[in-house]
């Protein structure tokens, strides 16, 4: 009985970590997709 309970606990913990990993990946994808893209012009040497 006690081993079965421990097994369920570890299984739940593993599922929780997997869900957190998936949510982290999705949130980063959303963050990057909404980030403005900046285009760099060619740097030019000049003085004031």
PDB file of N, CA, C and O in Angstrom:
ATOM      1  N   UNK A   1       0.834  -1.205   0.000  1.00  0.00           N
ATOM      2  CA  UNK A   1       0.000   0.000   0.000  1.00  0.00           C
ATOM      3  C   UNK A   1       0.869   1.255   0.000  1.00  0.00           C
ATOM      4  O   UNK A   1       0.601   2.204  -0.737  1.00  0.00           O
ATOM      5  N   UNK A   2       1.911   1.253   0.833  1.00  0.00           N
ATOM      6  CA  UNK A   2       2.750   2.443   0.943  1.00  0.00           C
ATOM      7  C   UNK A   2       3.577   2.648  -0.324  1.00  0.00           C
ATOM      8  O   UNK A   2       3.791   3.790  -0.733  1.00  0.00           O
ATOM      9  N   UNK A   3       4.045   1.573  -0.954  1.00  0.00           N
ATOM     10  CA  UNK A   3       4.819   1.685  -2.192  1.00  0.00           C
ATOM     11  C   UNK A   3       3.945   2.235  -3.314  1.00  0.00           C
ATOM     12  O   UNK A   3       4.406   3.025  -4.139  1.00  0.00           O
ATOM     13  N   UNK A   4       2.699   1.820  -3.339  1.00  0.00           N
ATOM     14  CA  UNK A   4       1.776   2.303  -4.365  1.00  0.00           C
ATOM     15  C   UNK A   4       1.538   3.807  -4.198  1.00  0.00           C
ATOM     16  O   UNK A   4       1.434   4.540  -5.182  1.00  0.00           O
ATOM     17  N   UNK A   5       1.454   4.250  -2.963  1.00  0.00           N
ATOM     18  CA  UNK A   5       1.247   5.664  -2.681  1.00  0.00           C
ATOM     19  C   UNK A   5       2.471   6.485  -3.106  1.00  0.00           C
ATOM     20  O   UNK A   5       2.329   7.570  -3.671  1.00  0.00           O
ATOM     21  N   UNK A   6       3.674   5.961  -2.832  1.00  0.00           N
ATOM     22  CA  UNK A   6       4.900   6.646  -3.232  1.00  0.00           C
ATOM     23  C   UNK A   6       5.000   6.720  -4.754  1.00  0.00           C
ATOM     24  O   UNK A   6       5.431   7.729  -5.314  1.00  0.00           O
ATOM     25  N   UNK A   7       4.601   5.647  -5.402  1.00  0.00           N
ATOM     26  CA  UNK A   7       4.647   5.602  -6.865  1.00  0.00           C
ATOM     27  C   UNK A   7       3.718   6.663  -7.460  1.00  0.00           C
ATOM     28  O   UNK A   7       4.077   7.335  -8.427  1.00  0.00           O
ATOM     29  N   UNK A   8       2.534   6.809  -6.884  1.00  0.00           N
ATOM     30  CA  UNK A   8       1.588   7.833  -7.355  1.00  0.00           C
ATOM     31  C   UNK A   8       2.145   9.229  -7.120  1.00  0.00           C
ATOM     32  O   UNK A   8       1.978  10.118  -7.955  1.00  0.00           O
ATOM     33  N   UNK A   9       2.811   9.422  -5.980  1.00  0.00           N
ATOM     34  CA  UNK A   9       3.398  10.711  -5.658  1.00  0.00           C
ATOM     35  C   UNK A   9       4.476  11.083  -6.675  1.00  0.00           C
ATOM     36  O   UNK A   9       4.493  12.205  -7.181  1.00  0.00           O
ATOM     37  N   UNK A  10       5.369  10.150  -6.973  1.00  0.00           N
ATOM     38  CA  UNK A  10       6.426  10.413  -7.954  1.00  0.00           C
ATOM     39  C   UNK A  10       5.859  10.635  -9.347  1.00  0.00           C
ATOM     40  O   UNK A  10       6.357  11.468 -10.105  1.00  0.00           O
ATOM     41  N   UNK A  11       4.823   9.892  -9.675  1.00  0.00           N
ATOM     42  CA  UNK A  11       4.190  10.050 -10.987  1.00  0.00           C
ATOM     43  C   UNK A  11       3.552  11.437 -11.102  1.00  0.00           C
ATOM     44  O   UNK A  11       3.678  12.095 -12.135  1.00  0.00           O
ATOM     45  N   UNK A  12       2.877  11.876 -10.059  1.00  0.00           N
ATOM     46  CA  UNK A  12       2.274  13.199 -10.043  1.00  0.00           C
ATOM     47  C   UNK A  12       3.322  14.292 -10.128  1.00  0.00           C
ATOM     48  O   UNK A  12       3.128  15.294 -10.816  1.00  0.00           O
ATOM     49  N   UNK A  13       4.432  14.102  -9.429  1.00  0.00           N
ATOM     50  CA  UNK A  13       5.522  15.072  -9.464  1.00  0.00           C
ATOM     51  C   UNK A  13       6.134  15.149 -10.863  1.00  0.00           C
ATOM     52  O   UNK A  13       6.429  16.240 -11.353  1.00  0.00           O
ATOM     53  N   UNK A  14       6.324  14.003 -11.502  1.00  0.00           N
ATOM     54  CA  UNK A  14       6.868  13.966 -12.858  1.00  0.00           C
ATOM     55  C   UNK A  14       5.918  14.646 -13.842  1.00  0.00           C
ATOM     56  O   UNK A  14       6.360  15.373 -14.731  1.00  0.00           O
ATOM     57  N   UNK A  15       4.627  14.412 -13.687  1.00  0.00           N
ATOM     58  CA  UNK A  15       3.651  15.068 -14.562  1.00  0.00           C
ATOM     59  C   UNK A  15       3.646  16.579 -14.342  1.00  0.00           C
ATOM     60  O   UNK A  15       3.511  17.348 -15.293  1.00  0.00           O
ATOM     61  N   UNK A  16       3.791  16.999 -13.091  1.00  0.00           N
ATOM     62  CA  UNK A  16       3.851  18.416 -12.772  1.00  0.00           C
ATOM     63  C   UNK A  16       5.065  19.071 -13.433  1.00  0.00           C
ATOM     64  O   UNK A  16       4.951  20.141 -14.032  1.00  0.00           O
ATOM     65  N   UNK A  17       6.227  18.423 -13.322  1.00  0.00           N
ATOM     66  CA  UNK A  17       7.434  18.974 -13.941  1.00  0.00           C
ATOM     67  C   UNK A  17       7.304  19.018 -15.462  1.00  0.00           C
ATOM     68  O   UNK A  17       7.747  19.976 -16.094  1.00  0.00           O
ATOM     69  N   UNK A  18       6.712  18.011 -16.037  1.00  0.00           N
ATOM     70  CA  UNK A  18       6.507  17.987 -17.477  1.00  0.00           C
ATOM     71  C   UNK A  18       5.579  19.120 -17.908  1.00  0.00           C
ATOM     72  O   UNK A  18       5.842  19.791 -18.906  1.00  0.00           O
ATOM     73  N   UNK A  19       4.506  19.332 -17.167  1.00  0.00           N
ATOM     74  CA  UNK A  19       3.578  20.423 -17.480  1.00  0.00           C
ATOM     75  C   UNK A  19       4.274  21.780 -17.344  1.00  0.00           C
ATOM     76  O   UNK A  19       4.058  22.669 -18.168  1.00  0.00           O
ATOM     77  N   UNK A  20       5.102  21.944 -16.318  1.00  0.00           N
ATOM     78  CA  UNK A  20       5.827  23.201 -16.140  1.00  0.00           C
ATOM     79  C   UNK A  20       6.810  23.426 -17.283  1.00  0.00           C
ATOM     80  O   UNK A  20       6.972  24.557 -17.743  1.00  0.00           O
ATOM     81  N   UNK A  21       7.464  22.374 -17.745  1.00  0.00           N
ATOM     82  CA  UNK A  21       8.396  22.481 -18.863  1.00  0.00           C
ATOM     83  C   UNK A  21       7.676  22.914 -20.136  1.00  0.00           C
ATOM     84  O   UNK A  21       8.161  23.771 -20.874  1.00  0.00           O
ATOM     85  N   UNK A  22       6.520  22.315 -20.384  1.00  0.00           N
ATOM     86  CA  UNK A  22       5.733  22.663 -21.570  1.00  0.00           C
ATOM     87  C   UNK A  22       5.253  24.107 -21.487  1.00  0.00           C
ATOM     88  O   UNK A  22       5.343  24.845 -22.468  1.00  0.00           O
ATOM     89  N   UNK A  23       4.745  24.517 -20.327  1.00  0.00           N
ATOM     90  CA  UNK A  23       4.250  25.884 -20.168  1.00  0.00           C
ATOM     91  C   UNK A  23       5.376  26.907 -20.297  1.00  0.00           C
ATOM     92  O   UNK A  23       5.174  27.985 -20.856  1.00  0.00           O
ATOM     93  N   UNK A  24       6.554  26.576 -19.785  1.00  0.00           N
ATOM     94  CA  UNK A  24       7.707  27.473 -19.921  1.00  0.00           C
ATOM     95  C   UNK A  24       8.063  27.655 -21.387  1.00  0.00           C
ATOM     96  O   UNK A  24       8.303  28.775 -21.839  1.00  0.00           O
ATOM     97  N   UNK A  25       8.099  26.557 -22.128  1.00  0.00           N
ATOM     98  CA  UNK A  25       8.425  26.618 -23.549  1.00  0.00           C
ATOM     99  C   UNK A  25       7.394  27.448 -24.311  1.00  0.00           C
ATOM    100  O   UNK A  25       7.758  28.272 -25.150  1.00  0.00           O
ATOM    101  N   UNK A  26       6.114  27.234 -24.023  1.00  0.00           N
ATOM    102  CA  UNK A  26       5.045  27.969 -24.709  1.00  0.00           C
ATOM    103  C   UNK A  26       5.128  29.459 -24.372  1.00  0.00           C
ATOM    104  O   UNK A  26       4.984  30.299 -25.261  1.00  0.00           O
ATOM    105  N   UNK A  27       5.358  29.794 -23.109  1.00  0.00           N
ATOM    106  CA  UNK A  27       5.415  31.209 -22.734  1.00  0.00           C
ATOM    107  C   UNK A  27       6.602  31.902 -23.392  1.00  0.00           C
ATOM    108  O   UNK A  27       6.497  33.067 -23.777  1.00  0.00           O
ATOM    109  N   UNK A  28       7.725  31.209 -23.529  1.00  0.00           N
ATOM    110  CA  UNK A  28       8.875  31.808 -24.213  1.00  0.00           C
ATOM    111  C   UNK A  28       8.587  32.005 -25.695  1.00  0.00           C
ATOM    112  O   UNK A  28       9.010  33.003 -26.279  1.00  0.00           O
ATOM    113  N   UNK A  29       7.880  31.075 -26.304  1.00  0.00           N
ATOM    114  CA  UNK A  29       7.538  31.214 -27.720  1.00  0.00           C
ATOM    115  C   UNK A  29       6.615  32.424 -27.917  1.00  0.00           C
ATOM    116  O   UNK A  29       6.780  33.174 -28.879  1.00  0.00           O
ATOM    117  N   UNK A  30       5.655  32.616 -27.024  1.00  0.00           N
ATOM    118  CA  UNK A  30       4.739  33.753 -27.118  1.00  0.00           C
ATOM    119  C   UNK A  30       5.503  35.052 -26.905  1.00  0.00           C
ATOM    120  O   UNK A  30       5.280  36.027 -27.622  1.00  0.00           O
ATOM    121  N   UNK A  31       6.401  35.072 -25.927  1.00  0.00           N
ATOM    122  CA  UNK A  31       7.189  36.272 -25.634  1.00  0.00           C
ATOM    123  C   UNK A  31       8.043  36.667 -26.837  1.00  0.00           C
ATOM    124  O   UNK A  31       8.093  37.841 -27.205  1.00  0.00           O
ATOM    125  N   UNK A  32       8.712  35.696 -27.449  1.00  0.00           N
ATOM    126  CA  UNK A  32       9.575  35.982 -28.596  1.00  0.00           C
ATOM    127  C   UNK A  32       8.745  36.415 -29.794  1.00  0.00           C
ATOM    128  O   UNK A  32       9.172  37.290 -30.547  1.00  0.00           O
ATOM    129  N   UNK A  33       7.581  35.832 -29.989  1.00  0.00           N
ATOM    130  CA  UNK A  33       6.763  36.180 -31.153  1.00  0.00           C
ATOM    131  C   UNK A  33       6.203  37.597 -31.045  1.00  0.00           C
ATOM    132  O   UNK A  33       5.925  38.217 -32.072  1.00  0.00           O
ATOM    133  N   UNK A  34       6.029  38.128 -29.833  1.00  0.00           N
ATOM    134  CA  UNK A  34       5.496  39.474 -29.659  1.00  0.00           C
ATOM    135  C   UNK A  34       6.594  40.532 -29.548  1.00  0.00           C
ATOM    136  O   UNK A  34       6.303  41.726 -29.482  1.00  0.00           O
ATOM    137  N   UNK A  35       7.837  40.099 -29.528  1.00  0.00           N
ATOM    138  CA  UNK A  35       8.944  41.033 -29.402  1.00  0.00           C
ATOM    139  C   UNK A  35       9.177  41.743 -30.738  1.00  0.00           C
ATOM    140  O   UNK A  35       9.214  41.090 -31.780  1.00  0.00           O
ATOM    141  N   UNK A  36       9.331  43.056 -30.723  1.00  0.00           N
ATOM    142  CA  UNK A  36       9.573  43.754 -31.987  1.00  0.00           C
ATOM    143  C   UNK A  36      10.935  43.379 -32.569  1.00  0.00           C
ATOM    144  O   UNK A  36      11.906  43.179 -31.840  1.00  0.00           O
ATOM    145  N   UNK A  37      10.980  43.290 -33.865  1.00  0.00           N
ATOM    146  CA  UNK A  37      12.239  42.959 -34.528  1.00  0.00           C
ATOM    147  C   UNK A  37      12.930  44.245 -34.940  1.00  0.00           C
ATOM    148  O   UNK A  37      12.319  45.141 -35.522  1.00  0.00           O
ATOM    149  N   UNK A  38      14.183  44.317 -34.636  1.00  0.00           N
ATOM    150  CA  UNK A  38      14.958  45.521 -34.917  1.00  0.00           C
ATOM    151  C   UNK A  38      15.929  45.227 -36.047  1.00  0.00           C
ATOM    152  O   UNK A  38      16.642  44.223 -36.030  1.00  0.00           O
ATOM    153  N   UNK A  39      15.943  46.109 -37.017  1.00  0.00           N
ATOM    154  CA  UNK A  39      16.898  45.970 -38.115  1.00  0.00           C
ATOM    155  C   UNK A  39      18.034  46.947 -37.887  1.00  0.00           C
ATOM    156  O   UNK A  39      17.818  48.129 -37.616  1.00  0.00           O
ATOM    157  N   UNK A  40      19.228  46.439 -38.002  1.00  0.00           N
ATOM    158  CA  UNK A  40      20.401  47.272 -37.815  1.00  0.00           C
ATOM    159  C   UNK A  40      20.830  47.850 -39.153  1.00  0.00           C
ATOM    160  O   UNK A  40      20.916  47.134 -40.151  1.00  0.00           O
ATOM    161  N   UNK A  41      21.098  49.149 -39.168  1.00  0.00           N
ATOM    162  CA  UNK A  41      21.663  49.781 -40.354  1.00  0.00           C
ATOM    163  C   UNK A  41      23.169  49.561 -40.334  1.00  0.00           C
ATOM    164  O   UNK A  41      23.736  49.194 -39.305  1.00  0.00           O
ATOM    165  N   UNK A  42      23.793  49.779 -41.439  1.00  0.00           N
ATOM    166  CA  UNK A  42      25.242  49.652 -41.485  1.00  0.00           C
ATOM    167  C   UNK A  42      25.871  50.752 -40.637  1.00  0.00           C
ATOM    168  O   UNK A  42      25.541  51.926 -40.808  1.00  0.00           O
ATOM    169  N   UNK A  43      26.766  50.391 -39.731  1.00  0.00           N
ATOM    170  CA  UNK A  43      27.398  51.404 -38.891  1.00  0.00           C
ATOM    171  C   UNK A  43      28.330  52.293 -39.732  1.00  0.00           C
ATOM    172  O   UNK A  43      29.063  51.815 -40.599  1.00  0.00           O
ATOM    173  N   UNK A  44      28.276  53.578 -39.449  1.00  0.00           N
ATOM    174  CA  UNK A  44      29.093  54.530 -40.188  1.00  0.00           C
ATOM    175  C   UNK A  44      29.937  55.313 -39.195  1.00  0.00           C
ATOM    176  O   UNK A  44      29.426  55.807 -38.190  1.00  0.00           O
ATOM    177  N   UNK A  45      31.225  55.424 -39.476  1.00  0.00           N
ATOM    178  CA  UNK A  45      32.104  56.198 -38.605  1.00  0.00           C
ATOM    179  C   UNK A  45      31.922  57.679 -38.928  1.00  0.00           C
ATOM    180  O   UNK A  45      32.015  58.088 -40.085  1.00  0.00           O
ATOM    181  N   UNK A  46      31.666  58.459 -37.912  1.00  0.00           N
ATOM    182  CA  UNK A  46      31.499  59.889 -38.115  1.00  0.00           C
ATOM    183  C   UNK A  46      31.868  60.625 -36.845  1.00  0.00           C
ATOM    184  O   UNK A  46      32.045  60.010 -35.793  1.00  0.00           O
ATOM    185  N   UNK A  47      31.983  61.919 -36.936  1.00  0.00           N
ATOM    186  CA  UNK A  47      32.296  62.736 -35.748  1.00  0.00           C
ATOM    187  C   UNK A  47      31.289  63.873 -35.656  1.00  0.00           C
ATOM    188  O   UNK A  47      30.648  64.243 -36.639  1.00  0.00           O
ATOM    189  N   UNK A  48      31.173  64.399 -34.486  1.00  0.00           N
ATOM    190  CA  UNK A  48      30.201  65.469 -34.253  1.00  0.00           C
ATOM    191  C   UNK A  48      30.754  66.798 -34.761  1.00  0.00           C
ATOM    192  O   UNK A  48      30.085  67.825 -34.657  1.00  0.00           O
TER     193      UNK A  48
END
